[in-house]
Amino acid sequence: MKVIIIEDEKPSARRLQRMLAQLNLEADVMLHSVEESITWFQNNEHPELIFLDIQLSDGLSFEIFESVNIESAIIFTTAYDEYALKAFKLNSIDYLLKPIDEDDLELAVEKFKTRIPKQEQVVLDFNEIKNLLVNPLDRTYKKRFSVQVGQHLKLINSDDVECFYSENKGTYLHTTSGRNYLLNSTLDQLEQELEPNAFYRINRKFIVNINAINDMVNYTNSRLEIKLNSYKDNQVIVARERVKSFKDWLE
């Protein structure tokens, strides 16, 4: 069985590849962007099964289907919330929430193996799914966070957060007043909870508030260094593969 993985985070792709190997599935091809995937599908025999991330480094993975007619079975790997997942349920698509659980992966693979013959599969309306994900009518975003301060709980409004960052296996928020607070959430969870017009994940360790950006400087290897108003503890660098989407986000 030919299997490929489309995932922009290479460590996540390699982890999924190892997990599939334990299920006796070889995923020798790993693609990391919309552009790379389109080129590959145009020049290669299509696989029987695709593990597909939604948000790639250069856009939504649904853009692949706008350029290439793909009939492969798909199991989505996603960090989107339950509202967005209704799209998959309505269209009979298998999906796995990140971080992927081994048991959930095995069940999804078994579901694929026992699914109806290809010629009887339901035709999926990817535009409908895309619209549900990009323009959810009832979508609300997190406006405040509770943090522990000694024996007390303190509420911090999202507008007062300069950035979120991970350090020493912990996740922290940094306020406009220069204070750091430990959170119970992960950056993956926060990325889905925050207002996307105000917050952007520039790399695996940082999510920044657009209103906290003081300056942007070209950095080595086609990256960008972000200067925030008060956060000075570490360099804040936009990952090379996210520079283009980051610039688009700024506009």
DAURQUI-V835322 format. One record per residue. RES is the residue in one small letter. OMEGA is omega as a letter, one per 20 degrees, with the letter a starting at -180 (* if undefined). NEAR is the number of other ideal C-beta (glycine too) atoms within 10 Angstrom. D_LAST is the distance of its C-alpha to the last C-alpha in whole Angstrom. Layout:
BEGIN
res:RES omega:OMEGA near:NEAR d_last:D_LAST
res:RES omega:OMEGA near:NEAR d_last:D_LAST
END
This chain:
BEGIN
res:m omega:r near:12 d_last:43
res:k omega:a near:16 d_last:40
res:v omega:r near:22 d_last:37
res:i omega:r near:22 d_last:34
res:i omega:r near:23 d_last:31
res:i omega:a near:25 d_last:27
res:e omega:a near:24 d_last:25
res:d omega:r near:20 d_last:23
res:e omega:a near:19 d_last:24
res:k omega:r near:11 d_last:27
res:p omega:r near:9 d_last:29
res:s omega:r near:18 d_last:29
res:a omega:a near:20 d_last:30
res:r omega:r near:14 d_last:33
res:r omega:r near:14 d_last:34
res:l omega:r near:22 d_last:34
res:q omega:r near:19 d_last:36
res:r omega:r near:10 d_last:39
res:m omega:r near:18 d_last:39
res:l omega:r near:19 d_last:39
res:a omega:r near:11 d_last:42
res:q omega:r near:10 d_last:44
res:l omega:r near:12 d_last:44
res:n omega:r near:8 d_last:45
res:l omega:r near:18 d_last:42
res:e omega:r near:11 d_last:41
res:a omega:a near:22 d_last:37
res:d omega:a near:10 d_last:37
res:v omega:r near:16 d_last:34
res:m omega:a near:16 d_last:31
res:l omega:a near:24 d_last:27
res:h omega:a near:19 d_last:24
res:s omega:r near:17 d_last:21
res:v omega:a near:21 d_last:21
res:e omega:r near:16 d_last:22
res:e omega:a near:17 d_last:25
res:s omega:r near:25 d_last:26
res:i omega:r near:17 d_last:26
res:t omega:a near:14 d_last:28
res:w omega:a near:16 d_last:30
res:f omega:r near:22 d_last:31
res:q omega:a near:9 d_last:32
res:n omega:a near:7 d_last:34
res:n omega:r near:11 d_last:36
res:e omega:a near:6 d_last:38
res:h omega:a near:14 d_last:36
res:p omega:r near:19 d_last:37
res:e omega:a near:13 d_last:39
res:l omega:r near:22 d_last:36
res:i omega:r near:24 d_last:33
res:f omega:a near:28 d_last:31
res:l omega:r near:25 d_last:28
res:d omega:a near:23 d_last:25
res:i omega:a near:19 d_last:22
res:q omega:r near:18 d_last:19
res:l omega:a near:25 d_last:19
res:s omega:a near:19 d_last:17
res:d omega:r near:17 d_last:15
res:g omega:r near:15 d_last:15
res:l omega:a near:17 d_last:18
res:s omega:r near:25 d_last:21
res:f omega:r near:18 d_last:22
res:e omega:r near:17 d_last:21
res:i omega:a near:24 d_last:24
res:f omega:r near:19 d_last:26
res:e omega:a near:12 d_last:24
res:s omega:a near:14 d_last:25
res:v omega:r near:14 d_last:29
res:n omega:a near:7 d_last:31
res:i omega:a near:17 d_last:32
res:e omega:r near:10 d_last:35
res:s omega:r near:15 d_last:35
res:a omega:a near:18 d_last:36
res:i omega:r near:19 d_last:33
res:i omega:a near:19 d_last:33
res:f omega:r near:21 d_last:29
res:t omega:a near:24 d_last:28
res:t omega:r near:20 d_last:26
res:a omega:a near:16 d_last:25
res:y omega:a near:19 d_last:24
res:d omega:a near:14 d_last:26
res:e omega:r near:8 d_last:29
res:y omega:a near:14 d_last:27
res:a omega:a near:19 d_last:25
res:l omega:r near:17 d_last:28
res:k omega:r near:13 d_last:30
res:a omega:a near:22 d_last:28
res:f omega:a near:21 d_last:30
res:k omega:a near:10 d_last:34
res:l omega:a near:12 d_last:34
res:n omega:r near:15 d_last:33
res:s omega:r near:11 d_last:36
res:i omega:r near:18 d_last:33
res:d omega:r near:18 d_last:34
res:y omega:r near:19 d_last:32
res:l omega:r near:18 d_last:32
res:l omega:r near:15 d_last:30
res:k omega:i near:18 d_last:29
res:p omega:a near:11 d_last:31
res:i omega:r near:17 d_last:33
res:d omega:a near:12 d_last:37
res:e omega:a near:10 d_last:39
res:d omega:r near:8 d_last:41
res:d omega:r near:13 d_last:39
res:l omega:a near:20 d_last:38
res:e omega:r near:14 d_last:42
res:l omega:r near:13 d_last:42
res:a omega:r near:19 d_last:39
res:v omega:r near:22 d_last:40
res:e omega:r near:11 d_last:44
res:k omega:r near:12 d_last:42
res:f omega:a near:17 d_last:41
res:k omega:a near:11 d_last:44
res:t omega:a near:7 d_last:46
res:r omega:a near:13 d_last:44
res:i omega:a near:9 d_last:45
res:p omega:a near:6 d_last:45
res:k omega:a near:10 d_last:43
res:q omega:a near:6 d_last:44
res:e omega:a near:7 d_last:44
res:q omega:r near:12 d_last:40
res:v omega:r near:9 d_last:38
res:v omega:a near:7 d_last:36
res:l omega:r near:16 d_last:32
res:d omega:a near:12 d_last:30
res:f omega:r near:20 d_last:26
res:n omega:r near:11 d_last:24
res:e omega:r near:12 d_last:26
res:i omega:a near:22 d_last:25
res:k omega:a near:18 d_last:21
res:n omega:r near:14 d_last:21
res:l omega:a near:20 d_last:23
res:l omega:a near:20 d_last:21
res:v omega:a near:12 d_last:17
res:n omega:r near:8 d_last:18
res:p omega:a near:15 d_last:21
res:l omega:a near:7 d_last:23
res:d omega:a near:5 d_last:24
res:r omega:r near:14 d_last:22
res:t omega:a near:9 d_last:22
res:y omega:a near:13 d_last:21
res:k omega:a near:14 d_last:22
res:k omega:a near:12 d_last:23
res:r omega:a near:11 d_last:25
res:f omega:r near:20 d_last:27
res:s omega:a near:11 d_last:31
res:v omega:a near:18 d_last:32
res:q omega:r near:12 d_last:36
res:v omega:a near:9 d_last:37
res:g omega:r near:6 d_last:40
res:q omega:a near:5 d_last:42
res:h omega:r near:7 d_last:40
res:l omega:a near:9 d_last:36
res:k omega:r near:12 d_last:33
res:l omega:r near:10 d_last:30
res:i omega:r near:18 d_last:27
res:n omega:a near:11 d_last:24
res:s omega:r near:18 d_last:21
res:d omega:a near:12 d_last:19
res:d omega:a near:16 d_last:22
res:v omega:r near:24 d_last:21
res:e omega:a near:23 d_last:19
res:c omega:r near:24 d_last:19
res:f omega:a near:25 d_last:21
res:y omega:r near:21 d_last:23
res:s omega:a near:17 d_last:26
res:e omega:r near:12 d_last:29
res:n omega:r near:5 d_last:33
res:k omega:r near:5 d_last:33
res:g omega:r near:11 d_last:31
res:t omega:a near:20 d_last:28
res:y omega:r near:17 d_last:27
res:l omega:r near:23 d_last:25
res:h omega:a near:24 d_last:24
res:t omega:r near:18 d_last:24
res:t omega:r near:18 d_last:23
res:s omega:r near:9 d_last:26
res:g omega:a near:11 d_last:27
res:r omega:r near:16 d_last:29
res:n omega:r near:14 d_last:29
res:y omega:r near:17 d_last:30
res:l omega:r near:11 d_last:31
res:l omega:r near:19 d_last:30
res:n omega:a near:11 d_last:31
res:s omega:r near:15 d_last:28
res:t omega:r near:15 d_last:27
res:l omega:r near:17 d_last:23
res:d omega:r near:16 d_last:24
res:q omega:a near:16 d_last:25
res:l omega:a near:20 d_last:22
res:e omega:a near:17 d_last:19
res:q omega:a near:17 d_last:20
res:e omega:a near:15 d_last:21
res:l omega:r near:20 d_last:18
res:e omega:a near:15 d_last:15
res:p omega:r near:13 d_last:13
res:n omega:a near:9 d_last:10
res:a omega:a near:15 d_last:12
res:f omega:r near:23 d_last:13
res:y omega:r near:21 d_last:12
res:r omega:a near:23 d_last:15
res:i omega:r near:21 d_last:15
res:n omega:a near:19 d_last:19
res:r omega:a near:13 d_last:22
res:k omega:a near:17 d_last:23
res:f omega:r near:23 d_last:20
res:i omega:a near:20 d_last:17
res:v omega:r near:25 d_last:15
res:n omega:a near:23 d_last:14
res:i omega:a near:12 d_last:11
res:n omega:a near:12 d_last:13
res:a omega:a near:22 d_last:15
res:i omega:a near:17 d_last:14
res:n omega:a near:11 d_last:16
res:d omega:r near:9 d_last:15
res:m omega:a near:15 d_last:14
res:v omega:r near:9 d_last:17
res:n omega:a near:9 d_last:18
res:y omega:a near:15 d_last:20
res:t omega:r near:8 d_last:23
res:n omega:r near:8 d_last:23
res:s omega:r near:11 d_last:19
res:r omega:r near:18 d_last:18
res:l omega:r near:18 d_last:16
res:e omega:a near:14 d_last:18
res:i omega:r near:23 d_last:16
res:k omega:r near:14 d_last:18
res:l omega:a near:18 d_last:18
res:n omega:a near:16 d_last:20
res:s omega:a near:14 d_last:23
res:y omega:a near:21 d_last:23
res:k omega:a near:11 d_last:25
res:d omega:a near:10 d_last:27
res:n omega:r near:10 d_last:26
res:q omega:r near:10 d_last:23
res:v omega:a near:23 d_last:20
res:i omega:r near:19 d_last:19
res:v omega:r near:24 d_last:16
res:a omega:a near:17 d_last:18
res:r omega:a near:15 d_last:18
res:e omega:a near:18 d_last:18
res:r omega:a near:21 d_last:15
res:v omega:a near:19 d_last:13
res:k omega:a near:14 d_last:11
res:s omega:r near:19 d_last:10
res:f omega:r near:19 d_last:9
res:k omega:r near:12 d_last:7
res:d omega:r near:10 d_last:5
res:w omega:a near:15 d_last:5
res:l omega:a near:10 d_last:4
res:e omega:* near:4 d_last:0
END
